[in-house]
Amino acid sequence: MKLKITFAKATQFMRKNLIKAESNTPHHDALIFFALSLDEQLYDLTDDSFKAPALNTFSRTLELQNIAQANHTAGISKDALRPFIEELSASVGKDAALSSRQKKLATFYIGSITENLAEADRIARGASGLRIAIGNYFESIIVKIKKIILESPKEKKNLASLVASFIVQAETLGFPRRHTYYVTQNTLITKLKKRGFFEVEQLLEKFFLHFLGEPSDYDCLFIGSESFSKYPQLLARFNITITKEPPGWEGVSADQRKFLDSIRQDEYYLQLTTKKQLSPAQAQKISCSIINEFVGLVKFYAHQEGLQSSKLSLVRDKNSGKIFRLHEALDPMHCWVSHTSATEDEMLEMGAITHGTALKSNSANKIRRTLRLHQSALKSNSAENQLIDLWAGFEALVSRPGRESQRLEYFSECLLPALTLTYPQKILTSAYCDVTRNFPMCKDVISGIPGDASNFCKFTRLVLCPDHKKAQDEFASHLVKHPLLMNRIWHISEIFKNRTETQKTLKHHRQKVKWHLSRIYHTRNSIMHSASALPYLPTLVENLHFYLDTLIKCIQKVSAQTPEQKNIDGILQYLATWEKYRLHALTSDTVRSDAPLTDADVWDVVFGAHLALTPAFTYEPLIS
């Protein structure tokens, strides 16, 4: 596929926002790529694969320090720390914000930590020293982003990685993801949607200026139900003021006025003041937590619903007088949204499993229990409860491990094969749906690939097989209007371009998920035993939700293959064996493992032949 292409004058954003600003140079294209990457990684309802991760190199050192101390106090084996150290080491090695000297120094610190796994205090000192070695990490990220956009605009892979690190680091320093999202919309996306020329360096400086401000005091205004008025003294204890009168703030916009006017006769304005916060989003987040604590205390005694407050709020900077209209972050159980929709046929297939003869009765009971726990997680508005319910649902599916000391390893091996085997279909389906939804001319190119297979099958061949060079060039010429999607499809063409790269991609994905499962399991235990969790909890809920959904759907698909009654343990063993075979066979056959893929072998290499999870040649995603 062509890589060296000058992007067109307009860039269409995949959420139907049209970027109309002129793009005259590669530097303008790089800034558009930067803006779209920020938006995609921060938007609530994008595919989970393209959201900002839970951690970066800096925050992983904080995590390691925290977990080392917690494990030491709880008397947990030092080997439980190894996945976190391995992941930190991998993070350092590929961190685009660090210089080669910093990476070498960090490697020495990680070696020292590894040698002292039994001593929590030495691990803490090592992690602290590593943070000193990497210096002002946030500034390093910003400097490197500017350097790529202004000097090396073709480094799209590093730029996307730096965007993720920037989002996480901003959050670590007191700028929540909602803050970064609103700044992205108001300073970058809004500007790029207007016709005309824009100055790259000037727009970058304007964006980063929102992350360098001094702390300020904020007034946060919500609308709450009448039940709040029953507890005037308790409200005073929480420093919450309620009133029927709107605030006398100057400079209220028309949209903000609509919010104030939306109050009903049986509702009150709730106002809180937070001091010395770096952003209005952080002030709102703290105010929401105070209201939730108030509601939790009342419900502890009342044991009933009734206290509700608005997700929307107005936040006023008391120093500048500027007013912001902010929405609370979406519930993590509802953040991730699949690119495809379920049909009633799929639901009927699941019904045959839960209330039919596809599974043996004990296994059918397990599925029903898991679905009940999944439903409970969807109903809960607490991330802690959501994670506990999801993990309980996962454990309800599988048998107990032979030895309690091997719980995490056992549970990981029950889950990982399903995630590894379905990974290629997941990311190819995601790209295919984005292309066909937003670029009708690309659909014509795809359907022009010879054969009777589905358009998804033709898309896979088009992207991965060099035999279709002419069609690839035409396809790429239409995608120049979206540099982010263009880069994603190019990346897919690289990671699945032959057997060796496919094997490497699957193994890498497996390792990353295994590291993340260690994090989820530790967090689950921390919630259970000390009612505490690190700040990345909502991201863990999103990820575990996707993992569990994937596993259930894999069990469903395998169950439907033959009329024989099956049990879940047998299905999990089938998936585990297939995963081992797939990872081995990719490079053990007589065919050259570095040979480019062809129409004849692409489906087998990428998805696996004769596997119950392999999509049929006629598979066509139902686009939501």
Buried (B, 14 or more C-beta within 10 A) or exposed (E): BBEEBEBBBBBBBBEEBEBBBEBBEBBBBBBBBBBBBBBBBBBBEBBBBBBBBBBBBBBBBBBBBBBBBBBBEEEBEBEBBBBBBBBBBBBBEEBBBBEEEBBEBBBEBBEBBBEBBEBBEBBBBBBBBBBEBBEEBBEBBBEBBBEBBBEBBEBBBBBBBBBBBBBBBBBBBBBBBBBBBBBBBBBBBEBBBEEEEBEBEEBBEBBBEBBEEEBBBBBBBBBBBBBBBEBEEEBEEBEBBBEEEBBEBEEBEEEBEEBBEEBEEEBBBBBBBBEEBBBBBBBBBBBBEBBBEBBEBBEEEBEEEEBBBBBBBBBBBBEEEEBBBBBBBBBBBEBBEBBBEEEEEBEEBBEBBBEBEBBBEEBBEBBBBBBBBBEBBBEBEBBBBBBBBBBBBBBBBBEEBEEEEEBBBBBBBBBBBBBBBBBBBBBBBBBBBBBBBBBEEBBEBBEEBEEEBBBBBBBBBBBBBEBBEEBBEBBBBBBBBBBBBBBBBBBBBBBBBBBBBBBBBBEEBBBBBBBBBBBBBBBBBBBEEEEEBBEBBBBBBBBBBBBBBBBBBBBBBBBBEEEEBBBBBBBBEBBBEBBEEBBEBBBEEEEEBEEEBEBEBBBBBBBBEEBBBBBEBEBBBEEE
